[in-house]
């Protein structure tokens, strides 16, 4: 039978919730994305909690909260321990996204769902892959190959292809068929007839206009507000679609010579742009070529100022400005506070470039008509003073004393246990002092140096041998002490971890300075909050800069790929049903749209068997080179070997078979070939006219969907000498089996 495939949505089905799906391929369980919303509602993760310990591998597609936000929490609380696979930009920018989210939460609440250490722990073992790199899994996943491909939505965004026994399962959500200022378009359209395609219905009901006009309207709306003395707030994500917006603003500001200041404000804004500058090979071809020719880095922003605290904005007062601030949901972060300050001024503008997450303040403001007043909670962290500080210090002192008492009791128990297991006191005693020596001097050198105590009886209260002596056992040669280069070489995992952030673990250079100082500040503090009602007088505008294919394009791409089985996820109920009905009517595919926690079986209807070619058969095969591969025609009989099928040489002479021509001929290439042979050749009506009488044309089977229809090459003309010569030239372009 075919490869067994089951799909179970854990979140993001018949709704616009975070993306998280369970994919089982022959019993190997993939977690496709591990998303969460900015609300951080743990009830959303209940389906994931049921299966997290059984996950064998995690595949991340994009570096934003909706695709990887729950990863630190799941690894800390839900028992998720599987290896994680992602591209380098998804790894780096996803890490910064989680840093920014934690800092935004921690500044206004006693956030305890995860810490920065938990973020580091979740990302430190991520396996980073390049686009189109085939990665072969082992152990339980033996025989499964995974490969990331360009998605086009975010930098490093991935369409995952999972292959087992020649059958492909493609996971393609949030792809973009359009080429953008910093990204190439997706290559999903190059896939042909996969066994299963898992894609989203998010934009199934939306159609987009021309991109150039969209960019022009975007800039015009900003300039109009700035010209009247107002300011513009763009709530954005940390390191995703904001990159495209930065390039658009930087370009148009330079082209129009505008002087209004633009600020990019997140807790990690400078780190984000610094990383992005080094990811040019992951961007559009034109960006890489520009850098190769004149060393022009697209993200050396000339008109955008990167800031990491709101005090910089307060210095310039009410000057007209554009601020791109996280987070896009307006729930917490700098965008939340700036919105509260700007909302009461009618001349200001809040411009949303993406649809707000369900249940957030941004989504509430995007309804039609928008509310005239909203309730918000303003919070900030302040240091403890007076009686509160004194009470806090007393509590900490009490906790320290309790911990010290517990530690001493544990040590006494260990000593009693060790003395009870010792031999007679008069016998010599060997004590390993290597660990104590290493902990004392922090050195990595030397082996285990034992201490011999002969004739001494350690008193019962002692915790270490008396008069320790360390013998230097290092090897020497003619040039001095022999050293081990490994002791001076930083391992790859150490280098990776040195780029991450851990409280008190070398913050310099890993995160923006203000964020680092905020975390290292040990001053006791508390969070104070107050609710207030904000009168929304400013303008509210939504423009689609999400970078996803629209409904018309999604339908076209799916029809071109023509999967055997199609699974639709992540979209409103209306959009999901619309795309499901369209595909069921127009595609020769089985279409599924499962509910959350509903498992569907999309196992291939094809019967596939593994067979082994016997050595005797292989010795008689004559292979012909075809590109990177070798091909041959095989006549064999199926036999049974050691618990598997085996192909054996036929016992009788096989009947002759019809010749098979292998190859893909382009008429343009064949035209050039004939011209080199001295023929007069020209294209006429889509066919190739050779000489005076012979015509060569391609005839495709248009009854089949996608690009999988069979094609025939037809030679038309009288049976003359030219006919046979052209046919011979045509055969020479193929491999004959």
N, C-alpha and C positions, 0 to 999 in steps of 0.2 A: 504494500500500500504506500501512498505518498507520505511526505513528511507531516507529522501531526502538528497542527497549529490551533491554539485557542487564544482568544482575546477577551479580556475582562476590563472594562473601564472602572477605575477606582475614583476618578473625579473627572469633570470635564466631559460630560455626555448629556445631550439634550439640555444644554445650558452653557453659559460662558464662564464656568468656574475654572480653577487651575487645572493644568493638564497632568494626568498621571494614569498610566495604563499598564496592565499586566499582560505580557505576551509569553506564552509557553510554546516552545519549539521542541518537540520530542522530549518533553519533560524538563527542559532547561528554561528557567523562568527569568525573563527580562522585565525590568521596570523601565518603561518608556517615559522619561521625565518624572520629576518629583516636585510639582509646583505647589504654591501656596499664594494666598492673596495678602495684601498689605494689612488686612484686619487681623491676621494670625489667629484665626479661630480654630482651636484644636479639634472641634467636632467635625470639621471638614476632613480630618485625617483618619477617621475611624475605619473606613474601608482599607486604607493603607496599613493601619496597625494590625489588621488581621493576617496580612500576608507578608509583612516586612521581613520577619526572620527567615522566610523561605526563599527570598529573592537571591538569584545567582549572579546577576549583573545589572548595572544601572546604565542606561544610555541617556545622556543629556543632549538636547537639541539646540537650546538657546540660553544666553546668559542673563535671564531676567527672573523676577520673582515668580511669574506664572509658570515657569518651566523648571526651576530648581530651588525655589524658596524654602521648601520643607526639608531639604536634604540634611542640614545640621540637626534639626529637631528629630528627624526620623532615626538618625544614627545614634543620637544620645538617648532617646526615650523609647523608640519603637522596635529596637533590635535589628535595624538594618545594618548589615556588615558586609555587603557584597562589594566587589570592585566597581569603580565608576569609570566610564569611558566618555571622553569629550575631546573636542579640538582645543588647541592651545588658547585661542581667544575666549572660548566659552569658559575654560578653566580660570583664566586670569580675570576677565571682566565679571564673571559670576562671583568670584571671590570678593571683588570690590563692591559689587551690588549688595552682598550680604553684610559686609563691613558697614556700608552706608546705612542699611536698614537697621542694624543693631544700634549704631550710634544715634540715629534719629529717634529710636524708641527709648534708649537709655537716658537721653537728655531730658525726657519729659515723663518718665515713668520708671518704676522699679521692675524693669523687664527681666524675667528670669526663665523664659522658654528655652533660650540658648545663649551662650556667651561667645566672645571672639575665639576663645580656645576651642569651643565646639565647632565653630566655622572652620578653623584651621584643621582640626581633626577630620572633618568631613572631606576637605579638599586635598589633604596632603598625599593621599594615595591614588589620586585620579590618574588614569592612564591616558596620556595625550596622543591623539592620532592626527595625521595629516589627511587632507582631502584625497579621496580615492585610494587610501592605503587599506589594503586587505589585512585584517588582523585575525589570525586563527586562534580560536579559543581552545583550551585543553581541559583535561580531566573530564568533568561531567559534560562540558560543552564541546567535546572532541567532535570534529567534523563540521562545526558551525563557524562561518566566516562573517565578520562584521566589517562594514566600511562606511565612513562618513562621506557625504557629498554636499555640494554647495546648495544651500536653501535660499539665500538671497534676502532674508528678512532682517537679520542682525549680523554683525561681524562675527564670523566663526559659526554662524547658524548652520544646522546640519539636517540633511535628509539621510536617514540611516537605512542601509541595505543589509539585511540579514540573510545569508545564503546557507542552505543545508541540502545536500544531495541534488544540487543543480536547480533547486527551486528558490525563488527570491521572495522575501517578505520585506516590503518597503514601508517605512514609517516617515511620512512627509506631512508635517503640520506647519502652518504659518510660513509657507514658501511664497516667493515673489518672482513672477515671470518678467518683471521689468528690471532693466539695468538702471542703477542709481548713481549718485555722485561718488559714492565710496564703495559700492558693492556691485558685483556681477549678478546676473539673473540666475535663477535656479537651473540645474541640469536635469530636473525631474523628467522633462519631456524626452530625454534620450533613453529612458528606460523602456524596454519593450516587453509587454505581456508578462509582468510578474505574477506569481501565484496569488499574492495578497498585497493590496495597497491599503494602508491605514492613513486616512487624511481627514482634514477638518472641513466643517461646513460654516465656519465663522462668517465669511463674507459672501455666502451663497446668494443673498438678496440684495447685495450692494454692487453698484457699477460706478467706475471711476471715470473722470474726464481726462483730458490731456495733461500730462505732468508739467509741461512748460507753463501752461495757463494757471495750473494749480499753484506753482511756485510764485508766479507773478501776483496772483490774488493774495497770497500769504504775505508777501513783502508789502504790497500796497496797503493792506489792512493795518500792518504795523506802523508804516510811515504816516498814515492818516492820523492815528492816535497820537504818535509822538509829535506831529506837527501842531497839534492843539494843546500841547503841554502835558499830556498824560503819559503814563508809564504802562508797560506791558509785562504781564507775568505769563510764562509758559511753564506749566507744571510738566516735568519730564521724568523719565526713568534715569537711573544712575549711569549706565554705560551701554545703552541699547540704541533706540531710535534717536536719541539726543545727538549722536554723532553725525547723522545726516543733517539734522537741523543746524548744527554748528557750521557745517560746510556751506549750507545754503545761505545763512546769514553772513558769514565771512565773505563769500563771493559777491553777493548783491550789495553789501555795504561798501566793498571796494569798488565795484562797477559804478555805483551811483555817488560815490564819494560822500557818504553819510557820516556824520560825526557823533550821532547819538551813541552813548556807551552801551555795550552788551556785556552782561556778566553771566558766567556759568558757575552756579553755586551748589555744591554738594560737599559732604564731609571728605570726599576723596577725589575732587575734581582734578587737581593737578596730577595725582597718581594715574587717574583714568587716561588723561591725554598723553602722559608720558608713555604708558604702555601701548596705547593705540599707535603712537608714532613708530613703534617697532613692529607693527603687524601689517606692513604695507603689502607683503606677499599674499595676505589673506583678502585683500581688497580688490577692487576692479582693475582690469588690465591697464586702463589708461593711467591709473595712479602709479602702478609699478613702472610703466614705461617712462612716465614723467620723471620719476626719481632716478631711473637708470640713465636718462639722457642729460639732465641738468641738476640732479640731486635736490629737486624741489619736493619737500615733504608736505603733503596736502594738509597735515594737521599742525603745521607751524602757523597757528591762527594769528592773524594780524589785527583783527578788529574785535576779538573776543578776549575779555579779561577773566582769568580763572581765579575764583576766590573760595575760601573755605570757612568763612564765618560771616554772619550778617552785619557785623559792625562796619565792614567796608561799605555796605550800602547806606548805612545810617550817616556816614561821613558826607555823602553827596546830597543828602536831603531829598527834596521833591524834584530834582532835575529829571527831565524825561529820559527814560532808560528802558532797556529790555533785559529781563532777568529770566534765565532758564534755571529753575530750581527743582530739586527732588523733594517730595515724591509725587508722581503723577496722580495718585489717588487723593491728594490733599488731606490724608488722614493724619499724618505726622510729618516731621521734617521741616525744612526751610520754606517750602512752598505753602505749607499750612499757615505759618506765621505771617508770611508776606501777603497772602490772600486776605487775612483778617485786616491788615493795615490798608490794603488797596481797595477793598470792596466798597467802602462807603463813598468813594470819589467817582462821580459819574464819568469823568474824563478818562479814567483808566480802563484797561482791557485785560481780561483773563482769557487767553486763547488756548483751548485744549487741542492737542494734536493726536490724541488717541481716545478711544472710548473708555470711560471710567469703569473700574471694576465694580461689580454689582454690590450694593450696600455701602458704598463709600460716598464721601462728600462730593467728589468730582462727578460721580454718576448722578447724584441728586441735583447738581447744578446744570446738568446737561439735558434734563427733561424739558419738554415743551408744554406750557411756558415755564421758565425757571422760577424758583421760589424768590419772593421779595425779601425774605429774611430767613436766616438759618441759625440754629444754635450750635455753638462750637465750644470746645473745652480748651482753655489756654493753660499750659503747664510749663514749669521751669524748675530746674534743680538749683537749690541755694544751700550754702554752708550752714551747719548747725552752730548756734551761739547760745550763750547763757546756760540755763538749766537743762535745755535739751542736749547741749554738748557734754555737760557734766554727767548726765544720766547715761549718755551713749558711752563715754569713757569708762564709767563704772561697770557697765554691762560687758564691755570688751575685756576689762581686767578680770571680771568674774569668769568669763569664758576661758581666758588664758590659764587661770589657776586650775579650773576643772580639767583642762587638757593636760596640764603638767602632772596633775595627780594621776590621771589615767595612764599617762606615758610611764611614770615611775612604777605603777603597779604592774604594767605589762613587762617592764624590764626585770622586775624582781621575779616574776613568774618564769621568764626565760632563763634567768640565772639559776633558779632552783632546778629547772628541768635539765640544764646543761651539767650542773654538778652531780645530779643524780645519775647521769649516764656516763660520767667519767670513770676511768679505771682507777686502780689503787693509787693513793697519793704518792707512794714511793716510786712508782714506775715513771720512766721518762715520758714527757707529754709533748706532742707535736701540735703546734697551733699555727694555722694559716694566717699570716699577717699581711697578705697581699692586698686584701680589700681595705684594711685600715690604712695601709701605706698610700694606696691610691686616693682614698678619700681625704687624706691629710694634705697631700701635695698636689693633687689634681693631675699627676703625670700619667702619660699613656705608656711609659717605657718600663722595661723589666718584666720578668716572669713572676711566678709564684715563689716568693722567698719564705721558707718555713723557719720558724724559730725553735730551737732545741732547748728545753729547760730540763737539765739533768741535775737532780739533787735539791732542787727548790720546790717547795710546796706553795702554790699560790694561796693567799688567804681567801676566805669565803666571801669577803666583801669586795675583792678586786674585780675589775671588769676588763683588764688587759694584762698581758704578760709584763713582768718586771724586767728592766734592763733590755729592751728590745735591740737587736742588732741586725742590720740589713746588709747582706753581702752583695757586692756589685758583681753580677754574673754576666755583664755585657761582654760580647765578643770584641776582640781587638785585632787589627791587621797592621801592616806596615805604615799605614797612613793615619791610624788612630782608631777610635771606637766605630764599630760597624753600625750604621743606622738603617732603619727600615723606612723607605720612602712613603709607605702607606700611612705612617704616623703623622706625616706632614701634608697629606693630600686630603682635601675636603671631598667627601663622598657626594655623589649626585643628589641623594636624598637630603643631605645636610644643606647643599646649595639651594635646593628647592624650598626647604623649610625656612632658610634664612630670608627668603623673600616674603614669607608670610608674617602675620602679626600675632604676637601673643603677649598678654599683659606682662610688662616687666621683662620682656625677653628681646631686648635690642630693638626698640621701636624706631630708632633713627633710620631714615631712608626707606622705611617700609610703608609709612602712611603719612598723610599730611600732618604738618607739625601741630596744628591746633587740636586735631583729633587725638594725637599721641599725648599731648600735654593733658588733655581732658581725662584720658584714661589713667595716666600716671599720677594725677592729682589725688593724693590719699586723704584730703581733707574730708571729714565726715559731712554728709550732705543729706538733704531730703527733697522730695518733690512736692511742690504746692500747686494746686489746680483751682481754677474757678471757671464756671460756665458763664457764657455771655451770648447775647443775641446780636448777630451782625446783619445790618441792613445792606442788602446787595443792590447797590446803585450802579456799579460798574458794568460795562458791556461784557457779555459772555458769548464766545464764538467757538464752534467746533469745526476743525478742518482735518480731513483724513490724511495723516502722514504716518500711518501705521506700517506701511511697507509690506502689505499683503496683496496677493492676487485678488481681483474682484470676482464676482459671481460668473460673469461671462468667460473670463480666462480660466477659472477653476474647472468649469465644465469642459472647456476645450482641451486643457491639459489632461484631465482624466480620460477623455475620449481618445486622446493620442496614445496615452500609456496603455489603455485597454487591459486592465488587470483581469485575471480570471475571477477574483473575488474582491469586492470593495467593502471596506469598513469605514463608516462615517462617524466622526466624533467631534466634540468641541464646537458647538454652535447652538443658537437658540432652538427651541423645539420647532418653531416655524421654519427657520432656515434649514434645519436638518431634514425635516419632512419634504421640503421643496426639492432639495438636492437629491434626496433618496428617490423620489418619484421621477425626477428627470433622468437619473442614471438608469433606473429600472426600465424606463421606456425606450431609451436611446442606446443603451450599451448591451453588448452580449456578455454580461457579467452578473454574478450573484451579488446583490447589494444588501448590506446589513447596517443597522443603526442601533446598537445595543444600549440599554439603560445602564446606569451605575450599578456595579456588582453583578451584572448579567453576563455570564460566560457564553460566548458563541464559538462553535467549532467551525473553523474555516480550513480544515484539512483538504488538501488537493484531492480531486477526483481521479487523478492519474495514479496508476499503479507503478511504482518504481522498486526495483530490486538491485541490490549490490551483487556484482559478479566479479570473480577474479579470473584474469587471463592466465592460462597455464603457460609454463615456459616453452613447452613444445609448440604451442600455437604461436607464441611471440617470435620464435626463431624463424618461422616461415612467412612472416609479414614483411612486406616491402613498404616502408613509409616514404611519403613525399613531403618536403618542406613547404609549409604554408605560413608565411610570416614568422611568428614566434613559435608556431606549433608544427606538429607533424601529423599527417592524416594518412589513412589507409583503408581499403575495403577488406572486411573480415567475413569469411564464411566459417561458422563454427557450430558445434553442438553443445547444448547445456547439460552439464553433469553435476554431480553433487560431491563436494570435497568435505573438508573438516567443518561441518556445521555451516557451510556456506555454498553458494552456487559457483560453479567454475566453468569456463568456456574451454572446450577441447577441440582439437582438429576434427573435421568431419570424417566419419567412417567411410563414406562413399563420395564419389566425385560430385561436387555441387553443380547445379545447373548454371549456365552462364547468366550473367545479369546485364541489364541495360547500362550503358556507360553513364557515369554521373559527372557533370561539370560543376566544379566547386570554385566559387569566386564571386566577386561583385564588380560588374563592369559599369563604368561611367561612359556614356556616349561621347562626352567631350574628350576623355582620354583616348578612346578608340579613334576618334577623328584625328587627333594628333599623331597617333601611331600610323594610320593609313597615309597621312600626308608625308610622313618621313619615308614611307615606302614608295612615294611617287604618285599616289592616287590623287585625283581631283575630288575633294569631299566638301560638302556644305550642309548646314542645317536648313531644313525646309519643313515647316508645319510641325515642329517637335520631333521630326525623324531625321535620320542621317542619310543623305543621298550620296551614294558612292558611284562615281563614274556617270554613265548615261542611263543605265537601266536598273541598278540595284539600290534598294532602300532598306535600311536597318532601323527598326523602331522597338521601343519598350512598351509592353502592354501590361498594365497592373490590374490586379483583381480588386475593384473598388467595392465589392460586396462585403469585405472584411474591414472591421474597425481598426484604427490605429495604423501603424506602419508595418504590420505583420502580414499583410496581404501578399500572395505569391505574385511574382513578376515573370514575364516571358520576353525573350528577345526573338523577334521575328525578322527573317530575311525575305524580302519580297522582290520578285523579278523573274525574268525568263531563265531557264536552265541553260545558261551559256557559260563560256569559260570564265568570265568575270564573276559569275555567281559562285563557282566552286573556289576561286581564289579568295574572294571575300569571306566565304565560310571558313576556309582554312585559317585565314588571319584571325577570325573571330574565335575559333577554337583555341588558338594559341594564347589567348588572353585568360584561359581558365586552366585549372588542374583537372586532368582526366583520370577518373578512377574506374 
